[in-house]
Amino acid sequence: MARMHTGKHGKSKSRKPDVQFGVRPEGMSISNEEIVKLVSDYAKQGMHQAKIGQLLKEQHAVPYVKQVFGKRLGSVLSENGFKADIPQDMMDLLTRAITLRRHLERNHNDVHNRIRLGRVEAKIWRLGNYYKRNGSMPADWKYDPVKVALLIKS
């Protein structure tokens, strides 16, 4: 199957190692309560899930939160009251779309970035439909660049 916005058929990607979930990895000195405290502290500082997982792996030698708890980092965050209104991958796409729109306002003849904006917005619509079906976002949510720009500024 071809990649989403290319004509190529590459499938190479990094894959996580096979691990048993709910089983503590050997050599881990930090307890589960300390991990939950670290996760909530990082979330209070405004870090998103990917950054929290990266810090846990690099600084605290926690390989995968799912391996320790048997559930994903997003579940741990939502149980502790840190569920985001808009998922982080959607927020990243929205930020990219807004910066592309700002760029195109100054550079009207930039055809290449106009095409890329269309691709990013297609991803936003597709991901929005998925999250609405999934229940992660409100069913009446709609992509409006003006409202999203205000959301991103604040």
C-alpha positions as CSV (number, residue, x, y, z in Angstrom):
1,M,0.0,0.0,0.0
2,A,1.3,3.4,-0.9
3,R,2.1,6.0,1.7
4,M,-0.5,8.7,2.2
5,H,0.8,11.7,0.2
6,T,3.6,10.1,-1.9
7,G,3.7,7.9,-4.9
8,K,6.1,5.6,-3.2
9,H,5.4,2.2,-1.6
10,G,7.8,2.3,1.3
11,K,6.8,0.7,4.6
12,S,9.9,1.0,6.6
13,K,9.4,2.3,10.2
14,S,10.7,1.8,13.6
15,R,9.0,-0.9,15.7
16,K,8.9,-1.2,19.4
17,P,10.4,-4.3,20.9
18,D,8.1,-7.2,22.0
19,V,7.5,-6.8,25.8
20,Q,5.1,-8.3,28.3
21,F,2.6,-5.7,29.6
22,G,2.1,-5.4,33.3
23,V,5.5,-6.9,34.1
24,R,8.1,-4.6,35.5
25,P,11.3,-4.5,33.6
26,E,14.4,-5.7,35.3
27,G,16.7,-3.1,36.9
28,M,14.0,-0.5,37.3
29,S,14.5,1.1,40.7
30,I,11.5,3.6,40.6
31,S,8.1,2.6,42.0
32,N,4.8,2.9,40.2
33,E,3.6,5.7,42.6
34,E,6.7,7.7,41.8
35,I,6.1,7.2,38.1
36,V,2.6,8.5,38.5
37,K,3.8,11.5,40.5
38,L,6.4,12.3,37.8
39,V,3.9,12.0,35.0
40,S,1.5,14.4,36.8
41,D,4.3,16.8,37.6
42,Y,5.3,16.9,34.0
43,A,1.7,17.3,32.9
44,K,1.3,20.3,35.3
45,Q,4.3,21.9,33.6
46,G,2.4,21.7,30.3
47,M,4.3,18.9,28.6
48,H,2.5,16.7,26.2
49,Q,2.5,12.9,26.2
50,A,5.4,12.3,23.8
51,K,7.6,14.6,25.7
52,I,6.7,13.0,29.1
53,G,7.4,9.5,27.7
54,Q,10.7,10.7,26.3
55,L,11.8,12.2,29.7
56,L,10.7,9.1,31.6
57,K,12.8,7.0,29.2
58,E,15.9,9.2,29.2
59,Q,16.1,10.5,32.8
60,H,14.3,7.9,34.9
61,A,15.0,4.7,33.0
62,V,11.4,3.8,32.5
63,P,11.4,2.0,29.1
64,Y,7.6,2.0,28.4
65,V,4.8,3.1,30.6
66,K,2.5,0.5,29.1
67,Q,5.0,-2.2,30.1
68,V,4.9,-1.0,33.7
69,F,1.2,-0.3,34.1
70,G,-0.4,-2.4,31.4
71,K,-2.1,0.7,30.0
72,R,-1.0,3.6,27.9
73,L,0.4,7.0,29.1
74,G,-2.8,8.8,27.9
75,S,-4.9,6.6,30.2
76,V,-2.6,7.3,33.2
77,L,-2.9,11.1,32.4
78,S,-6.7,11.0,32.1
79,E,-7.1,9.0,35.3
80,N,-5.2,11.8,37.1
81,G,-7.3,14.6,35.5
82,F,-5.0,15.7,32.7
83,K,-7.1,14.8,29.7
84,A,-6.6,17.4,26.9
85,D,-9.6,18.8,25.0
86,I,-7.9,18.2,21.7
87,P,-5.4,15.3,21.2
88,Q,-1.8,16.3,20.7
89,D,-1.4,15.0,17.2
90,M,-4.4,17.0,16.1
91,M,-3.0,20.1,17.9
92,D,0.3,19.7,16.0
93,L,-1.5,19.5,12.7
94,L,-3.7,22.6,13.6
95,T,-0.5,24.5,14.5
96,R,1.1,23.6,11.2
97,A,-2.0,24.6,9.2
98,I,-2.1,28.0,10.9
99,T,1.6,28.7,10.4
100,L,1.2,27.7,6.7
101,R,-1.9,30.0,6.4
102,R,0.1,32.9,7.9
103,H,3.0,32.2,5.5
104,L,0.6,32.2,2.5
105,E,-0.9,35.6,3.6
106,R,2.6,37.1,3.1
107,N,3.6,35.0,0.1
108,H,0.6,34.7,-2.2
109,N,2.5,33.1,-5.1
110,D,4.0,30.2,-3.0
111,V,2.2,27.4,-4.9
112,H,4.2,24.6,-3.2
113,N,3.1,25.5,0.3
114,R,-0.5,26.1,-0.9
115,I,-0.5,22.4,-1.9
116,R,1.0,21.4,1.4
117,L,-1.7,23.3,3.3
118,G,-4.3,21.3,1.4
119,R,-2.6,18.1,2.4
120,V,-2.4,19.2,6.1
121,E,-6.0,20.2,6.1
122,A,-7.0,16.9,4.5
123,K,-5.2,15.1,7.4
124,I,-7.0,17.4,9.9
125,W,-10.5,16.5,8.4
126,R,-9.7,12.8,8.3
127,L,-8.3,12.8,11.9
128,G,-11.2,14.9,13.1
129,N,-13.7,12.4,11.7
130,Y,-11.8,9.6,13.5
131,Y,-11.7,11.4,16.8
132,K,-15.4,12.3,16.6
133,R,-16.3,8.6,16.0
134,N,-13.9,7.6,18.7
135,G,-15.4,10.0,21.3
136,S,-12.1,11.9,21.9
137,M,-13.5,15.1,20.5
138,P,-17.0,16.6,20.6
139,A,-19.3,15.3,17.8
140,D,-20.1,18.9,16.7
141,W,-16.4,19.9,16.3
142,K,-15.5,21.4,12.9
143,Y,-12.3,22.7,11.5
144,D,-12.5,26.5,11.2
145,P,-9.1,28.2,10.5
146,V,-10.2,31.5,12.2
147,K,-11.3,29.8,15.4
148,V,-8.3,27.5,15.4
149,A,-6.0,30.5,15.1
150,L,-7.6,32.0,18.2
151,L,-7.3,28.7,20.0
152,I,-3.6,28.4,19.1
153,K,-2.8,32.0,20.2
154,S,-4.3,31.5,23.6
